[in-house]
Amino acid sequence: MSFINNWLRHDIQSINAYHVPESDGMLKLDAMESPFPLSDNLIRQYLSYLARSELNRYPNPSATELRQTLRKLMDIPSEFGVLLGNGSDELIQLLALACDANDTILGVTPSFVMYEMIAKLTRLHYHSVDLDDAFEIDLSAMLHAIANHQPKLIFIAYPNNPTGNVFCRNSIEKIITASNALIVLDEAYYAYAHDSFLADIKKYPNLVLLRTVSKIGFAGMRLGLLIGAQNSITQLDKLRLPYNINTLTQVSANFLLQEKDTINANAKIILAERDKLSSALGSIDGLQVYPSQANFILFKAPKANALFATLKQQGVLIKNLSNTPKLNNCLRVTVGSSEQNQKFITVVEKFYD
Ligand SMILES: *Cc1c(COP(=O)(O)O)cnc(C)c1O
């Protein structure tokens, strides 16, 4: 037996690592990235701004300026607190670290896989409630699970990944008021949705929101935020590692995220492209397209595994969810630029021709 097999926690040895598929040279429509690069003009200004950063010094510990920029970009009221993370994944971990040994995290299935993964890594219990056949929250099952498991944290993605829908607002409000848990609504896709719980933080002391810049054009930046009542954020901030947002991220984000008009305009383009792509997929015989409030589309397709393989062979990478519970024959495609979507849809149409 090797050293590490003896040494490492046994539950970690049996976990599958978070898998990121090889994508060199492929059209990436698998990870909800934005298709829009920075403009040449912006890059020039950005580089001279970046050159002023002092890499011999530690970053600003509380990223003061950047938090202001994010407040402006996302219209976050000044009375709420904002805590930054190295991607929202880090903030999910931070919330898990705030729990006591033996606490339970509650989620729904199918949803974002990191909630369960981080629960495992932090040795917390994880329980999840199946969504119904329309991918809606089964409220009575959820309320039962809350009563039975007394969760400390409840993660709900709004809109949900990988299904793309927003859950019934009334169900979520019932969950918030029925539980003593901290309810974490993950609004990674807020820019593509017609509803948000941002204003509701005022109403519900046990509600916090997660957001990220990953799905609005800056996945490479690794920057997420937790928004909540100021006193909650002040306490939770004790769990954050000092200097978790490095200088390059702070300076880059500070400059690039001031382009609110461009960011919003890009989101609008994606919304229009999403509608086009949905109709194109929907008009193919046998395909079932689920409604989306995000920058991706989930669809059920006959011979999904073969379609996925054909796309891959033609250089188009999407996400195969076909072997995921409740998502038999389902694939998820990120909405790209018009040309990218066209390339994708052409392969799909030919496959079923
Ligand atoms: C993509 C995604 C995230 C990841 O955010 P990062 O800021 O890139 O870590 C979080 N939550 C959901 C639901 C997502 O789909």
Ligand as a Chemical Component Dictionary entry (heavy atoms), coordinates in Angstrom:
data_LIG
# 
_chem_comp.id                   LIG 
_chem_comp.type                 NON-POLYMER 
_chem_comp.pdbx_formal_charge   0 
_chem_comp.three_letter_code    LIG 
# 
loop_
_chem_comp_atom.comp_id 
_chem_comp_atom.atom_id 
_chem_comp_atom.alt_atom_id 
_chem_comp_atom.type_symbol 
_chem_comp_atom.charge 
_chem_comp_atom.model_Cartn_x 
_chem_comp_atom.model_Cartn_y 
_chem_comp_atom.model_Cartn_z 
_chem_comp_atom.pdbx_ordinal 
LIG C1 C1 C 0 -21.324 27.747 -12.300 1  
LIG C2 C2 C 0 -21.991 27.726 -10.978 2  
LIG C3 C3 C 0 -21.330 28.162 -9.840  3  
LIG C4 C4 C 0 -19.827 28.341 -9.878  4  
LIG O1 O1 O 0 -19.447 29.574 -9.636  5  
LIG P1 P1 P 0 -17.902 29.976 -9.551  6  
LIG O2 O2 O 0 -18.050 31.374 -9.097  7  
LIG O3 O3 O 0 -17.333 29.836 -10.925 8  
LIG O4 O4 O 0 -17.221 29.108 -8.536  9  
LIG C5 C5 C 0 -22.017 28.237 -8.642  10 
LIG N1 N1 N 0 -23.315 27.853 -8.585  11 
LIG C6 C6 C 0 -23.971 27.392 -9.646  12 
LIG C7 C7 C 0 -25.384 26.970 -9.520  13 
LIG C8 C8 C 0 -23.324 27.313 -10.880 14 
LIG O5 O5 O 0 -23.964 26.795 -11.933 15 
# 
loop_
_chem_comp_bond.comp_id 
_chem_comp_bond.atom_id_1 
_chem_comp_bond.atom_id_2 
_chem_comp_bond.value_order 
_chem_comp_bond.pdbx_ordinal 
LIG C1 C2 SING 1  
LIG C2 C3 SING 2  
LIG C2 C8 DOUB 3  
LIG C3 C4 SING 4  
LIG C3 C5 DOUB 5  
LIG C4 O1 SING 6  
LIG O1 P1 SING 7  
LIG P1 O2 DOUB 8  
LIG P1 O3 SING 9  
LIG P1 O4 SING 10 
LIG C5 N1 SING 11 
LIG N1 C6 DOUB 12 
LIG C6 C7 SING 13 
LIG C6 C8 SING 14 
LIG C8 O5 SING 15 
# 
